[in-house]
């Protein structure tokens, strides 16, 4: 997967900053310590630490954690960040965090409802009584789900000298979108295969309710515009019930 290549990952995602003011605002309002699940190379967590937050970052990929630790040292915020190799379905610090968040659709790597339930239960246990759980997932697009398997579409990225082409196939019963990326650089083309769980809005509300959460805010983008059928992303803010 692309997560095994932190350099390329940062080339693709490093310039994306639309979500940072959103999570920074939540951290400021929540106070206390924050936990970033699927933290990657620390793009969001380091920005929050630079703004004064205390951040714990968790990722299952050791290459991502190594890079996040290095980046936090380079940014001079290593005293405010701790990055741990751990599974977001199991990482629990009971009642410790005022904010737990999962950026960049990473929750969709939990492919089964059992995995989602485990993650939500861990998050709920880790939150303070009035803590906030925030994340973003795709808003399933029927046009994407109905693509002909193997047909290539270019994926727009703000990345110099890199082109990404995507083929996908959707399993409507499992609600899993299987993707293949062909990432072209000036020197080579790399292939990456991965799968994403699609969460439909009403289903997501039920999953959260079953886990002991109520949706406090649901948006179509990080600027808090309303979620509509045309939104490509669901941005969720939930609280413990």
Residue frames as a rotation matrix with the C-alpha (Angstrom) as fourth column:
UNK 1
0.572 0.820 0.000 0.00
0.820 -0.572 0.000 0.00
0.000 0.000 -1.000 0.00
UNK 2
0.359 -0.413 0.837 1.01
0.280 -0.808 -0.519 3.61
0.890 0.420 -0.175 -0.44
UNK 3
0.907 0.033 0.420 1.45
-0.366 -0.431 0.824 3.89
0.208 -0.902 -0.379 3.34
UNK 4
0.684 -0.725 0.079 4.65
0.601 0.622 0.501 1.88
-0.412 -0.296 0.862 3.02
UNK 5
-0.189 -0.710 0.679 6.15
0.924 -0.363 -0.122 4.79
0.333 0.604 0.724 1.04
UNK 6
0.263 0.367 -0.892 6.03
0.782 -0.623 -0.025 7.87
-0.565 -0.691 -0.451 3.33
UNK 7
-0.684 -0.568 -0.457 7.95
0.193 -0.746 0.637 10.06
-0.703 0.348 0.620 0.88
UNK 8
-0.869 0.416 0.269 5.46
0.284 -0.026 0.958 9.49
0.406 0.909 -0.096 -1.91
UNK 9
-0.008 0.895 -0.446 2.57
0.983 0.089 0.162 9.75
0.185 -0.437 -0.880 0.54
UNK 10
-0.017 -0.060 -0.998 3.75
0.555 -0.831 0.040 13.20
-0.832 -0.553 0.047 1.63
UNK 11
-0.945 -0.317 -0.079 4.21
0.097 -0.502 0.859 14.26
-0.312 0.804 0.505 -1.99
UNK 12
-0.582 0.792 0.185 0.57
0.520 0.188 0.833 13.42
0.625 0.581 -0.522 -2.64
UNK 13
0.370 0.861 -0.350 -1.04
0.772 -0.076 0.631 14.63
0.517 -0.503 -0.693 0.59
UNK 14
-0.349 -0.640 -0.684 1.44
0.932 -0.317 -0.178 17.07
-0.103 -0.700 0.707 2.11
UNK 15
-0.960 -0.035 0.279 -0.11
0.109 -0.961 0.254 20.17
0.259 0.274 0.926 0.54
UNK 16
-0.077 0.997 -0.026 -3.63
0.362 0.053 0.931 19.36
0.929 0.062 -0.365 1.68
UNK 17
-0.941 -0.308 -0.138 -4.50
0.255 -0.382 -0.888 21.72
0.221 -0.871 0.438 4.52
UNK 18
-0.364 0.868 0.339 -8.28
-0.303 -0.454 0.838 22.21
0.881 0.202 0.428 4.25
UNK 19
0.455 0.624 -0.635 -8.95
0.325 0.548 0.771 20.05
0.829 -0.557 0.046 7.30
UNK 20
-0.470 -0.752 -0.462 -6.33
0.697 0.005 -0.717 21.53
0.541 -0.659 0.522 9.62
UNK 21
-0.786 0.213 0.580 -8.32
-0.414 -0.879 -0.237 24.64
0.459 -0.426 0.779 10.72
UNK 22
0.267 0.946 -0.186 -11.32
-0.506 0.302 0.808 22.38
0.820 -0.122 0.559 11.36
UNK 23
0.429 -0.145 -0.892 -9.47
0.576 0.805 0.146 19.97
0.696 -0.576 0.429 13.64
UNK 24
-0.707 -0.707 0.040 -7.52
0.455 -0.496 -0.739 22.81
0.542 -0.504 0.672 15.26
UNK 25
-0.413 0.651 0.637 -10.79
-0.630 -0.709 0.316 24.55
0.658 -0.271 0.703 16.15
UNK 26
0.610 0.640 -0.467 -12.15
-0.141 0.667 0.731 21.34
0.779 -0.381 0.497 17.67
UNK 27
-0.011 -0.712 -0.702 -8.96
0.770 0.442 -0.460 20.89
0.638 -0.545 0.544 19.69
UNK 28
-0.823 -0.289 0.489 -9.10
0.011 -0.869 -0.495 24.45
0.568 -0.402 0.718 20.97
UNK 29
-0.014 0.918 0.396 -12.75
-0.724 -0.282 0.629 24.10
0.690 -0.279 0.669 21.98
UNK 30
0.632 0.281 -0.722 -12.22
0.121 0.885 0.450 20.71
0.766 -0.372 0.525 23.62
UNK 31
0.343 -0.630 0.696 -9.06
-0.920 -0.375 0.115 21.58
0.188 -0.680 -0.709 25.56
UNK 32
0.529 -0.149 0.836 -7.08
-0.428 0.803 0.414 18.73
-0.733 -0.577 0.361 27.07
UNK 33
-0.540 -0.821 0.187 -5.24
-0.338 0.415 0.845 16.04
-0.771 0.392 -0.502 25.15
UNK 34
0.420 0.614 -0.668 -6.03
-0.858 0.030 -0.512 14.94
-0.294 0.789 0.539 21.59
UNK 35
-0.243 -0.446 0.861 -5.67
-0.028 0.891 0.453 11.56
-0.970 0.086 -0.229 19.92
UNK 36
0.133 0.201 -0.971 -5.23
-0.957 -0.229 -0.179 11.25
-0.259 0.952 0.162 16.17
UNK 37
0.196 0.017 0.980 -6.01
-0.008 1.000 -0.016 7.76
-0.981 -0.005 0.196 14.85
UNK 38
0.453 -0.185 0.872 -4.42
0.864 0.332 -0.379 6.74
-0.220 0.925 0.311 11.54
UNK 39
0.608 -0.203 -0.767 -2.10
0.111 -0.935 0.336 9.72
-0.786 -0.289 -0.546 11.92
UNK 40
0.883 -0.306 0.357 0.09
0.392 0.060 -0.918 8.92
0.259 0.950 0.173 8.92
UNK 41
-0.074 -0.990 0.118 3.20
0.807 -0.129 -0.576 11.09
0.585 0.053 0.809 8.79
UNK 42
-0.293 -0.027 -0.956 1.78
0.876 -0.407 -0.257 13.58
-0.382 -0.913 0.143 11.29
UNK 43
-0.596 0.051 0.801 0.40
0.561 -0.687 0.461 16.14
0.574 0.725 0.381 8.85
UNK 44
0.325 0.821 0.470 -2.50
0.098 -0.523 0.847 17.16
0.941 -0.229 -0.250 11.11
UNK 45
0.728 0.014 -0.685 -1.15
0.659 0.258 0.706 16.26
0.187 -0.966 0.178 14.54
UNK 46
-0.335 -0.925 -0.181 2.03
0.940 -0.341 0.003 18.28
-0.065 -0.169 0.983 14.14
UNK 47
-0.505 0.231 0.832 0.01
0.245 -0.886 0.394 21.30
0.828 0.403 0.391 13.01
UNK 48
0.633 0.774 0.018 -2.20
0.152 -0.147 0.977 20.98
0.759 -0.616 -0.211 16.10
UNK 49
0.425 -0.570 -0.703 0.85
0.902 0.196 0.386 20.64
-0.082 -0.798 0.598 18.36
UNK 50
-0.615 -0.671 0.414 2.33
0.725 -0.688 -0.037 23.77
0.310 0.277 0.909 16.80
UNK 51
-0.168 0.655 0.737 -0.90
-0.064 -0.753 0.655 25.56
0.984 0.063 0.169 17.76
UNK 52
-0.443 -0.148 0.884 -0.53
-0.814 -0.346 -0.466 24.47
0.375 -0.926 0.033 21.40
UNK 53
0.669 0.743 0.015 -2.32
-0.694 0.618 0.369 21.12
0.265 -0.257 0.929 21.60
UNK 54
-0.404 -0.669 0.623 -0.96
-0.756 0.628 0.185 17.98
-0.515 -0.396 -0.760 23.22
UNK 55
0.435 0.561 -0.704 -1.32
-0.896 0.349 -0.275 15.21
0.092 0.750 0.655 20.61
UNK 56
-0.281 -0.416 0.865 -1.01
-0.311 0.892 0.328 11.43
-0.908 -0.177 -0.380 20.63
UNK 57
0.122 0.268 -0.956 -0.79
-0.992 0.001 -0.126 9.99
-0.033 0.964 0.266 17.12
UNK 58
-0.066 -0.027 0.997 -1.54
-0.281 0.960 0.008 6.34
-0.957 -0.280 -0.071 16.40
UNK 59
0.349 0.180 -0.920 -0.87
-0.937 0.090 -0.338 4.44
0.022 0.980 0.200 13.18
UNK 60
0.837 0.052 0.544 -0.52
-0.148 0.980 0.134 0.77
-0.526 -0.193 0.828 12.33
UNK 61
0.829 -0.522 0.200 2.27
0.379 0.262 -0.887 1.36
0.411 0.811 0.415 9.80
UNK 62
0.481 -0.692 -0.539 5.78
0.699 -0.069 0.712 1.61
-0.529 -0.719 0.450 11.31
UNK 63
-0.422 -0.646 0.636 7.11
0.896 -0.406 0.182 3.64
0.141 0.647 0.750 8.36
UNK 64
0.261 0.607 0.750 4.47
0.373 -0.781 0.501 6.29
0.890 0.149 -0.431 8.98
UNK 65
0.935 0.102 -0.340 5.27
0.354 -0.205 0.912 6.46
0.024 -0.973 -0.228 12.70
UNK 66
0.055 -0.993 -0.108 9.01
0.906 0.004 0.424 6.77
-0.420 -0.122 0.899 12.04
UNK 67
-0.433 -0.181 0.883 8.39
0.712 -0.670 0.211 9.63
0.553 0.720 0.419 9.63
UNK 68
0.585 0.725 0.363 5.95
0.298 -0.609 0.735 11.38
0.754 -0.322 -0.573 11.97
UNK 69
0.722 -0.393 -0.570 8.47
0.604 -0.045 0.796 11.29
-0.338 -0.918 0.205 14.81
UNK 70
-0.365 -0.898 0.246 11.17
0.906 -0.282 0.315 12.74
-0.213 0.338 0.917 12.55
UNK 71
-0.210 0.350 0.913 8.85
0.555 -0.726 0.406 15.45
0.805 0.591 -0.042 11.27
UNK 72
0.836 0.532 -0.134 7.81
0.394 -0.413 0.821 16.43
0.382 -0.739 -0.555 14.79
UNK 73
0.263 -0.831 -0.490 11.49
0.773 -0.122 0.622 16.85
-0.577 -0.543 0.610 15.74
UNK 74
-0.565 -0.495 0.660 12.13
0.813 -0.469 0.345 18.95
0.138 0.731 0.668 12.66
UNK 75
0.111 0.712 0.694 9.10
0.383 -0.675 0.631 21.11
0.917 0.196 -0.348 13.52
UNK 76
-0.763 -0.528 0.374 10.32
-0.134 -0.436 -0.890 21.53
0.633 -0.729 0.262 17.09
UNK 77
0.002 0.852 0.524 7.15
-0.924 -0.199 0.327 20.12
0.382 -0.485 0.787 18.64
UNK 78
-0.280 -0.132 -0.951 8.34
-0.074 0.991 -0.115 16.66
0.957 0.039 -0.288 19.71
UNK 79
-0.996 -0.093 -0.014 7.61
0.012 0.027 -1.000 17.60
0.093 -0.995 -0.025 23.32
UNK 80
-0.429 0.903 -0.008 3.94
-0.739 -0.357 -0.571 18.07
-0.518 -0.239 0.821 22.44
UNK 81
0.390 0.515 -0.764 3.58
-0.866 0.487 -0.113 15.00
0.314 0.705 0.636 20.19
UNK 82
-0.426 -0.487 0.763 3.83
-0.579 0.794 0.183 11.31
-0.695 -0.364 -0.620 20.85
UNK 83
0.177 0.433 -0.884 3.49
-0.961 0.270 -0.060 8.92
0.213 0.860 0.464 17.93
UNK 84
-0.312 -0.165 0.936 2.77
-0.606 0.793 -0.062 5.27
-0.732 -0.586 -0.347 18.63
UNK 85
-0.693 0.095 -0.715 2.55
-0.554 0.564 0.612 2.20
0.462 0.820 -0.338 16.43
UNK 86
-0.777 0.526 0.346 -0.85
-0.051 0.495 -0.867 0.77
-0.627 -0.692 -0.358 17.33
UNK 87
-0.741 0.620 0.258 -4.16
0.568 0.374 0.733 -0.44
0.358 0.690 -0.629 15.94
UNK 88
-0.805 0.444 0.394 -7.00
-0.496 -0.868 -0.037 2.09
0.325 -0.225 0.919 16.09
UNK 89
0.175 0.870 -0.461 -9.39
-0.271 0.493 0.827 -0.78
0.947 -0.019 0.322 16.87
UNK 90
0.402 -0.112 -0.909 -7.51
0.699 0.679 0.226 -1.47
0.591 -0.726 0.352 20.09
UNK 91
-0.623 -0.755 0.205 -5.79
0.450 -0.560 -0.696 1.74
0.640 -0.341 0.688 21.21
UNK 92
0.553 0.833 0.000 -7.37
0.398 -0.264 0.879 2.81
0.732 -0.486 -0.477 24.51
UNK 93
-0.815 -0.574 -0.080 -6.36
0.335 -0.354 -0.873 5.25
0.473 -0.738 0.480 27.21
UNK 94
-0.105 0.947 -0.302 -9.50
0.940 0.194 0.282 5.30
0.326 -0.254 -0.911 29.39
UNK 95
0.708 0.625 -0.328 -11.03
0.700 -0.683 0.209 8.73
-0.093 -0.377 -0.921 29.77
UNK 96
-0.112 -0.912 -0.395 -7.86
0.770 -0.331 0.546 10.48
-0.629 -0.242 0.739 28.68
UNK 97
-0.844 -0.367 0.392 -8.73
0.534 -0.502 0.680 12.46
-0.053 0.783 0.619 25.53
UNK 98
-0.274 0.743 -0.611 -10.98
0.009 -0.633 -0.774 15.42
-0.962 -0.218 0.166 25.02
UNK 99
0.461 0.373 -0.805 -10.80
-0.801 -0.215 -0.559 14.94
-0.381 0.903 0.200 21.24
UNK 100
-0.295 -0.494 0.818 -10.28
0.169 0.815 0.554 11.84
-0.941 0.301 -0.157 19.12
UNK 101
0.483 0.462 -0.744 -10.17
-0.611 -0.431 -0.664 12.33
-0.627 0.775 0.074 15.37
UNK 102
-0.035 -0.393 0.919 -9.53
0.497 0.791 0.357 10.28
-0.867 0.469 0.167 12.24
UNK 103
0.010 0.027 -1.000 -8.49
-0.528 -0.849 -0.028 12.39
-0.849 0.528 0.006 9.24
UNK 104
-0.407 -0.349 -0.844 -8.54
-0.891 -0.050 0.450 11.80
-0.199 0.936 -0.291 5.48
UNK 105
0.408 0.732 -0.546 -11.15
-0.851 0.522 0.064 9.04
0.332 0.439 0.835 5.18
UNK 106
-0.587 -0.781 -0.213 -8.88
-0.657 0.614 -0.437 6.61
0.472 -0.116 -0.874 7.05
UNK 107
-0.325 0.553 0.767 -11.83
-0.687 0.419 -0.593 5.14
-0.650 -0.720 0.244 8.95
UNK 108
0.587 0.616 -0.525 -12.79
-0.800 0.341 -0.494 3.49
-0.125 0.710 0.693 5.64
UNK 109
-0.347 -0.748 -0.565 -9.89
-0.711 0.603 -0.362 1.05
0.612 0.276 -0.741 6.03
UNK 110
-0.717 0.262 0.646 -12.08
-0.408 0.594 -0.693 -0.71
-0.566 -0.760 -0.319 8.62
UNK 111
-0.829 0.252 -0.499 -13.75
-0.457 0.209 0.864 -3.08
0.322 0.945 -0.058 6.19
UNK 112
-0.444 0.686 -0.577 -16.21
0.519 0.721 0.458 -4.93
0.730 -0.096 -0.676 8.42
UNK 113
0.392 0.688 0.611 -18.88
-0.231 -0.569 0.789 -3.80
0.891 -0.450 -0.064 10.83
UNK 114
0.780 -0.197 -0.594 -17.09
0.600 0.505 0.620 -5.75
0.177 -0.840 0.512 13.57
UNK 115
-0.293 -0.955 0.055 -13.96
0.922 -0.297 -0.247 -3.66
0.253 -0.021 0.967 12.97
UNK 116
-0.316 0.257 0.913 -15.98
0.035 -0.959 0.282 -0.43
0.948 0.121 0.293 13.02
UNK 117
0.757 0.653 -0.027 -17.69
0.007 0.033 0.999 -1.44
0.654 -0.757 0.021 16.26
UNK 118
0.433 -0.679 -0.594 -14.35
0.899 0.372 0.230 -2.24
0.064 -0.633 0.771 17.88
UNK 119
-0.558 -0.675 0.484 -12.90
0.662 -0.713 -0.232 1.12
0.501 0.191 0.844 16.85
UNK 120
-0.015 0.640 0.769 -15.92
-0.161 -0.760 0.629 3.11
0.987 -0.114 0.115 18.00
UNK 121
0.848 0.311 -0.430 -15.90
0.319 0.349 0.881 1.27
0.424 -0.884 0.196 21.35
UNK 122
0.009 -0.934 -0.358 -12.20
0.997 0.036 -0.070 2.05
0.078 -0.356 0.931 21.82
UNK 123
-0.555 -0.160 0.816 -12.80
0.304 -0.952 0.020 5.71
0.774 0.260 0.577 20.97
UNK 124
0.438 0.819 0.370 -15.69
-0.114 -0.357 0.927 5.99
0.892 -0.449 -0.063 23.40
UNK 125
0.728 -0.231 -0.646 -13.62
0.670 0.437 0.600 4.47
0.144 -0.869 0.473 26.19
UNK 126
-0.251 -0.968 0.011 -10.73
0.958 -0.250 -0.141 6.81
0.139 -0.025 0.990 25.46
UNK 127
-0.247 0.221 0.943 -12.81
0.235 -0.931 0.279 9.99
0.940 0.290 0.179 25.52
UNK 128
-0.997 0.067 -0.027 -13.54
-0.001 -0.393 -0.920 12.15
-0.072 -0.917 0.392 28.52
UNK 129
-0.410 0.912 0.022 -17.19
0.610 0.292 -0.737 12.33
-0.678 -0.289 -0.676 29.55
UNK 130
0.573 0.625 -0.530 -17.79
0.065 -0.679 -0.731 15.41
-0.817 0.385 -0.430 27.37
UNK 131
-0.450 -0.892 -0.038 -15.21
-0.028 -0.028 0.999 14.47
-0.892 0.451 -0.012 24.72
UNK 132
0.471 0.523 -0.711 -15.60
-0.666 -0.318 -0.675 14.86
-0.579 0.791 0.199 20.95
UNK 133
-0.186 -0.432 0.882 -15.13
0.382 0.795 0.470 12.28
-0.905 0.425 0.017 18.21
UNK 134
0.480 0.287 -0.829 -14.51
-0.539 -0.649 -0.537 13.71
-0.692 0.704 -0.157 14.72
UNK 135
-0.420 -0.611 0.671 -13.73
0.253 0.631 0.733 12.07
-0.872 0.478 -0.111 11.40
UNK 136
0.012 0.385 -0.923 -14.25
-0.869 -0.453 -0.200 12.25
-0.495 0.804 0.329 7.66
UNK 137
-0.409 -0.084 0.909 -15.35
0.297 0.929 0.220 9.50
-0.863 0.360 -0.355 5.28
UNK 138
-0.996 0.087 0.028 -16.44
0.008 -0.228 0.974 9.45
0.091 0.970 0.226 1.67
UNK 139
-0.105 0.994 -0.016 -20.04
-0.517 -0.069 -0.853 10.22
-0.849 -0.081 0.522 0.82
UNK 140
-0.420 -0.215 0.882 -20.61
0.420 0.815 0.399 7.32
-0.804 0.538 -0.252 -1.60
UNK 141
-0.307 0.208 -0.929 -20.94
-0.731 -0.676 0.091 8.55
-0.609 0.707 0.360 -5.19
UNK 142
0.497 0.581 0.644 -23.18
-0.070 0.767 -0.638 6.32
-0.865 0.272 0.422 -7.33
UNK 143
0.874 -0.193 -0.445 -21.24
-0.476 -0.164 -0.864 7.31
0.094 0.967 -0.235 -10.45
UNK 144
-0.164 -0.982 0.095 -17.97
-0.974 0.146 -0.171 6.08
0.154 -0.121 -0.981 -8.93
UNK 145
-0.282 0.094 0.955 -19.51
-0.521 0.821 -0.235 2.89
-0.806 -0.564 -0.182 -7.57
UNK 146
0.677 0.642 0.360 -20.95
-0.011 0.498 -0.867 2.10
-0.736 0.583 0.344 -11.00
UNK 147
0.169 -0.681 -0.713 -17.70
-0.925 -0.359 0.124 2.52
-0.340 0.639 -0.690 -12.92
UNK 148
0.867 0.029 -0.497 -16.72
-0.301 0.826 -0.476 -0.24
0.397 0.562 0.725 -15.29
UNK 149
0.755 -0.620 0.212 -14.10
0.048 0.375 0.926 -2.42
-0.654 -0.689 0.313 -13.56
UNK 150
0.082 -0.860 0.503 -10.64
0.870 0.309 0.385 -1.69
-0.487 0.406 0.773 -14.93
UNK 151
0.532 0.141 0.835 -11.53
0.646 -0.705 -0.293 1.68
0.547 0.695 -0.467 -16.46
UNK 152
-0.368 -0.793 -0.485 -8.90
0.930 -0.311 -0.195 4.27
0.004 -0.523 0.852 -15.54
UNK 153
0.771 0.502 0.392 -9.74
0.456 -0.865 0.211 7.73
0.445 0.016 -0.896 -14.19
UNK 154
-0.332 -0.904 0.271 -7.21
0.388 -0.393 -0.834 10.38
0.860 -0.172 0.481 -13.27
UNK 155
0.488 0.395 -0.778 -7.22
0.866 -0.105 0.490 11.39
0.112 -0.913 -0.393 -9.60
UNK 156
0.505 -0.305 0.807 -6.49
0.066 -0.919 -0.388 15.09
0.860 0.250 -0.444 -9.04
UNK 157
0.544 -0.428 -0.721 -3.60
0.821 0.095 0.563 15.76
-0.172 -0.899 0.403 -6.67
UNK 158
0.923 -0.352 0.157 -1.67
-0.322 -0.927 -0.190 18.96
0.212 0.125 -0.969 -5.96
UNK 159
0.537 -0.771 0.342 1.67
0.130 0.476 0.870 17.23
-0.833 -0.423 0.356 -6.42
UNK 160
0.379 -0.453 -0.807 4.42
-0.831 -0.551 -0.081 18.43
-0.408 0.701 -0.585 -8.74
UNK 161
-0.353 -0.663 -0.661 5.47
-0.919 0.379 0.111 15.96
0.177 0.646 -0.742 -11.42
UNK 162
-0.926 0.104 0.364 3.15
-0.040 0.929 -0.369 13.15
-0.376 -0.356 -0.855 -10.25
UNK 163
-0.332 0.863 -0.381 0.08
-0.856 -0.106 0.506 11.74
0.396 0.494 0.774 -11.99
UNK 164
-0.800 0.164 0.577 -2.30
-0.269 0.761 -0.590 9.27
-0.536 -0.628 -0.565 -10.37
UNK 165
-0.391 0.693 -0.606 -4.70
-0.741 0.153 0.654 7.02
0.546 0.704 0.454 -12.29
UNK 166
-0.632 0.276 0.724 -7.32
-0.587 0.439 -0.680 4.91
-0.506 -0.855 -0.116 -10.58
UNK 167
-0.445 0.601 -0.664 -9.32
-0.359 0.559 0.747 1.80
0.820 0.571 -0.033 -11.44
UNK 168
-0.717 0.236 0.656 -11.99
-0.655 0.096 -0.750 0.50
-0.240 -0.967 0.086 -9.09
UNK 169
-0.479 0.639 -0.602 -14.58
-0.037 0.671 0.741 -2.20
0.877 0.377 -0.298 -8.58
UNK 170
-0.514 0.379 0.770 -17.42
-0.840 -0.404 -0.363 -2.03
0.173 -0.833 0.525 -6.07
UNK 171
-0.763 0.332 -0.554 -18.90
0.381 0.924 0.029 -4.91
0.521 -0.189 -0.832 -4.09
UNK 172
-0.359 0.701 0.616 -22.40
-0.472 -0.705 0.528 -3.70
0.805 -0.101 0.584 -3.27
UNK 173
0.596 0.546 -0.589 -23.05
0.199 0.610 0.767 -6.42
0.778 -0.574 0.255 -0.69
UNK 174
0.132 -0.653 -0.746 -19.88
0.984 0.179 0.017 -5.90
0.122 -0.736 0.666 1.35
UNK 175
0.972 0.235 0.004 -19.95
0.235 -0.972 -0.005 -2.15
0.003 0.006 -1.000 0.58
UNK 176
0.252 -0.959 -0.132 -16.26
0.258 -0.065 0.964 -2.32
-0.933 -0.277 0.231 -0.28
UNK 177
0.959 -0.065 -0.274 -14.61
-0.275 -0.436 -0.857 -0.36
-0.063 0.898 -0.436 -3.06
UNK 178
0.422 -0.849 0.318 -11.46
0.599 0.524 0.605 -2.11
-0.681 -0.065 0.730 -4.32
UNK 179
0.924 -0.118 -0.364 -9.03
-0.286 -0.845 -0.452 0.36
-0.254 0.522 -0.814 -5.86
UNK 180
0.300 -0.899 0.319 -5.86
0.902 0.376 0.211 0.16
-0.309 0.225 0.924 -7.89
UNK 181
0.838 -0.139 -0.528 -3.69
-0.185 -0.982 -0.033 3.25
-0.514 0.125 -0.848 -8.22
UNK 182
0.373 -0.786 0.493 -1.01
0.920 0.246 -0.305 3.76
0.118 0.568 0.815 -10.83
UNK 183
0.812 -0.161 -0.561 1.25
0.126 -0.890 0.438 6.55
-0.570 -0.427 -0.702 -9.59
UNK 184
0.559 -0.584 0.589 3.49
0.766 0.091 -0.636 7.98
0.318 0.807 0.498 -12.29
UNK 185
0.593 -0.501 -0.630 6.60
0.096 -0.733 0.673 9.97
-0.800 -0.459 -0.387 -11.40
UNK 186
0.567 -0.435 -0.700 9.39
-0.803 -0.481 -0.351 11.18
-0.183 0.761 -0.622 -13.65
UNK 187
-0.436 -0.897 -0.075 11.30
-0.899 0.431 0.077 7.94
-0.037 0.101 -0.994 -13.11
UNK 188
-0.990 0.071 -0.126 8.77
0.069 0.997 0.015 5.14
0.126 0.006 -0.992 -12.61
UNK 189
-0.105 0.990 0.090 5.18
-0.705 -0.138 0.696 3.99
0.701 0.009 0.713 -12.28
UNK 190
-0.974 -0.175 0.146 4.13
-0.223 0.608 -0.762 2.32
0.045 -0.774 -0.631 -9.03
UNK 191
-0.191 0.931 -0.311 1.00
-0.155 0.284 0.946 0.27
0.969 0.229 0.090 -8.46
UNK 192
-0.941 0.001 0.338 -0.91
-0.337 0.036 -0.941 0.29
-0.013 -0.999 -0.034 -5.19
UNK 193
-0.328 0.859 -0.393 -3.95
0.097 0.445 0.890 -1.83
0.940 0.253 -0.229 -4.32
UNK 194
-0.998 0.064 0.000 -6.27
-0.004 -0.052 -0.999 -1.19
-0.064 -0.997 0.052 -1.41
UNK 195
-0.354 0.933 -0.068 -9.88
0.647 0.297 0.702 -1.42
0.675 0.205 -0.709 -0.29
UNK 196
-0.952 0.113 0.285 -12.23
-0.256 -0.804 -0.537 1.07
0.168 -0.584 0.794 1.33
UNK 197
-0.504 0.842 -0.194 -15.49
0.838 0.421 -0.347 0.57
-0.211 -0.338 -0.917 3.20
UNK 198
-0.689 0.392 0.610 -18.26
0.072 -0.799 0.596 2.83
0.722 0.455 0.522 1.95
UNK 199
-0.711 0.463 -0.529 -20.42
0.605 0.020 -0.796 4.37
-0.358 -0.886 -0.294 4.68
UNK 200
-0.327 0.693 0.643 -23.84
0.529 -0.430 0.732 5.67
0.783 0.579 -0.226 3.71
UNK 201
-0.610 -0.078 0.789 -25.08
-0.366 -0.855 -0.367 8.62
0.703 -0.513 0.493 5.79
UNK 202
0.382 0.828 0.410 -28.06
-0.788 0.060 0.613 6.96
0.483 -0.557 0.675 7.50
UNK 203
0.657 -0.249 -0.711 -26.07
0.315 0.948 -0.042 3.79
0.685 -0.196 0.702 8.14
UNK 204
-0.420 -0.903 0.089 -23.30
0.343 -0.249 -0.906 5.83
0.840 -0.350 0.414 9.76
UNK 205
-0.256 0.417 0.872 -25.77
-0.755 -0.650 0.089 7.48
0.604 -0.636 0.481 12.08
UNK 206
0.792 0.596 -0.129 -27.01
-0.424 0.690 0.587 4.06
0.439 -0.410 0.800 13.22
UNK 207
0.324 -0.762 -0.561 -23.48
0.533 0.637 -0.557 2.72
0.782 -0.119 0.612 13.73
UNK 208
-0.625 -0.554 0.550 -22.59
-0.073 -0.660 -0.748 5.71
0.777 -0.507 0.372 15.90
UNK 209
0.118 0.769 0.629 -25.82
-0.854 -0.245 0.460 5.48
0.507 -0.591 0.627 17.88
UNK 210
0.815 0.184 -0.549 -25.23
-0.008 0.952 0.307 1.80
0.579 -0.245 0.777 18.58
UNK 211
-0.036 -0.939 -0.341 -21.72
0.661 0.234 -0.713 2.65
0.749 -0.251 0.613 19.85
UNK 212
0.273 0.218 -0.937 -23.03
0.932 -0.301 0.201 5.31
-0.238 -0.928 -0.285 22.23
UNK 213
-0.809 -0.524 -0.268 -22.52
0.419 -0.832 0.363 8.44
-0.413 0.181 0.893 20.15
UNK 214
0.470 0.883 -0.004 -24.84
0.653 -0.351 -0.671 11.18
-0.593 0.312 -0.742 18.93
UNK 215
-0.223 -0.522 0.823 -23.99
0.935 -0.354 0.029 13.27
0.277 0.776 0.567 15.89
UNK 216
0.091 0.160 -0.983 -23.46
0.608 -0.790 -0.072 16.88
-0.788 -0.591 -0.169 16.93
UNK 217
0.223 -0.043 -0.974 -22.49
-0.607 -0.787 -0.104 18.13
-0.762 0.615 -0.202 13.48
UNK 218
0.058 -0.184 0.981 -22.47
0.627 0.771 0.108 16.67
-0.777 0.609 0.160 9.98
UNK 219
0.298 -0.098 -0.950 -20.96
-0.429 -0.903 -0.041 18.60
-0.853 0.419 -0.311 7.11
UNK 220
0.949 0.079 0.305 -20.12
0.239 0.449 -0.861 18.30
-0.205 0.890 0.407 3.44
UNK 221
0.314 -0.918 0.244 -16.66
0.399 -0.106 -0.911 19.80
0.862 0.383 0.332 3.86
UNK 222
-0.209 -0.542 -0.814 -14.27
0.953 0.074 -0.294 21.08
0.220 -0.837 0.501 6.50
UNK 223
-0.919 -0.037 0.392 -15.63
0.011 -0.998 -0.069 24.63
0.394 -0.059 0.917 6.19
UNK 224
-0.776 0.631 -0.020 -18.83
0.217 0.237 -0.947 23.27
-0.592 -0.739 -0.321 7.78
UNK 225
-0.576 0.632 -0.519 -20.97
-0.807 -0.340 0.483 23.62
0.129 0.697 0.706 4.68
UNK 226
0.201 0.747 0.633 -24.07
-0.786 0.509 -0.351 21.40
-0.584 -0.427 0.690 4.91
UNK 227
-0.783 -0.357 0.509 -23.88
-0.071 0.865 0.497 17.79
-0.618 0.353 -0.703 3.77
UNK 228
0.222 0.832 -0.509 -25.84
-0.819 -0.124 -0.560 17.24
-0.529 0.541 0.654 0.56
UNK 229
0.758 0.120 0.641 -26.15
0.151 0.924 -0.352 14.43
-0.635 0.364 0.682 -1.96
UNK 230
0.879 -0.457 0.139 -23.51
0.041 -0.218 -0.975 16.23
0.475 0.863 -0.173 -4.04
UNK 231
0.536 -0.711 0.456 -20.93
-0.832 -0.353 0.427 16.28
-0.143 -0.608 -0.781 -1.23
UNK 232
0.323 -0.509 -0.798 -17.96
-0.375 0.705 -0.602 14.02
0.869 0.493 0.037 -1.83
UNK 233
-0.694 -0.630 -0.348 -17.08
0.160 0.336 -0.928 13.85
0.702 -0.700 -0.133 1.87
UNK 234
0.630 0.773 -0.068 -18.98
0.217 -0.091 0.972 13.42
0.745 -0.627 -0.225 5.11
UNK 235
-0.590 -0.764 0.261 -17.37
-0.037 -0.298 -0.954 15.31
0.807 -0.572 0.148 7.98
UNK 236
0.403 0.795 -0.454 -18.75
0.311 0.347 0.885 14.12
0.861 -0.498 -0.107 11.31
UNK 237
-0.672 -0.461 0.580 -18.57
-0.450 -0.369 -0.813 15.54
0.589 -0.807 0.041 14.82
UNK 238
0.272 0.760 -0.590 -20.03
0.094 0.590 0.802 13.23
0.958 -0.274 0.089 17.48
UNK 239
-0.368 -0.312 0.876 -20.33
-0.825 -0.324 -0.462 13.21
0.428 -0.893 -0.138 21.26
UNK 240
-0.932 0.004 -0.363 -20.80
0.159 0.903 -0.398 10.46
0.327 -0.429 -0.842 23.80
UNK 241
0.000 0.965 0.263 -24.37
-0.475 -0.232 0.849 9.76
0.880 -0.125 0.459 24.89
